[in-house]
Amino acid sequence: MTTMRAAVCVRAGGPEVLEIRELPVPAVRDGWSLVRVMGAGLNRSELRTRQGHSPGVRFPRVLGIECVGVLAASTDPTLPEGATVAAVMGEMGRQFDGGYAQYALLPNPLLMPVSTTLPWEVLAALPETYLTARGALDALGTGPGERLLIRGGTSSVGLAAASIAHAAGVEIAATTRQPAKAGTLTRAGVDHALIDDGGPLRLPWPDGPGHVLDLVGARTVADSLRLVRRGGTVCVAGSLSGWSISDFEPIAMIPSGTRLTAFHSDDAKGGAGAAVLERVVRDVEAGDYRPNVDRVVGLAEIAEAHGYMETNQAAGKVVMLPWN
């Protein structure tokens, strides 16, 4: 095959700037391998890139910060053609074309080999989401019997974190702005589904949680620091409400002894995430984790899928299968 279909972001704008085009299959070069993309999870950071908020991104660009697939041509002697691989971050879909295509040319250090019989739509829901959730929970240091509040609970990372924490014996409260999504939280293993209507959260614990995973980000970080038990930890691992916090005053806003940390999924790319992803896959195969795939779309439906995510209709992961 010499050409492929791809969703190209032709300029900054709304979902309509994602156009399905016929492009040449990328030519393999030293240090890069060609992946036949079998699935790609969609992420809110891709919405912001499409909107023009990712510095340094030039259009046209094939978006997509993650994908799973099969090596069509390999320049890595440790990875044979036909091997199943996953890739996340490392400037995918930003500085070079990413996963919104039938083929992706990716740097060898990003490739994570995976051995699994999971369906592509399930495997595609795991890399970015579960690596972020696992890394954030590790940064928090959550353990059995402890209390965790997840803000932005029905996001894909929120549901993944709930699934992991539930399997570890953590007591979980999680927020959603939409009462109709409370059941999604419960099915993911959340003990206390909380409706965030913009007012004070009614927590089930008078002395607060020991850990807060804040996926809403800019709008809620100061409040999360107020809610966490004194000496507890808040980890920011999402930006559902934007990238930056205006008028942030650390000494005034971080209670003495309380810790504020963060996790960035770029820290789990390539070799750093390969063993973690393999363990996640094993746990999903064993039924310990239950990935929440909200919707599976084809490449031609990518603009519609962006609109679906942008209007906060999704509860879990939206996955694109480019050969559908």
Helices and strands as residue ranges (DSSP letters): E 3-9, G 15-17, E 18-24, E 32-41, H 44-51, E 61-62, E 66-73, E 84-88, E 103-107, G 108-110, E 112-113, H 120-123, H 127-140, E 147-151, H 156-167, E 171-176, G 179-181, H 182-187, E 192-195, E 211-214, H 221-227, E 233-236, H 250-253, E 259-262, G 265-268, H 271-285, E 293-298, G 299-301, H 302-310, E 317-321
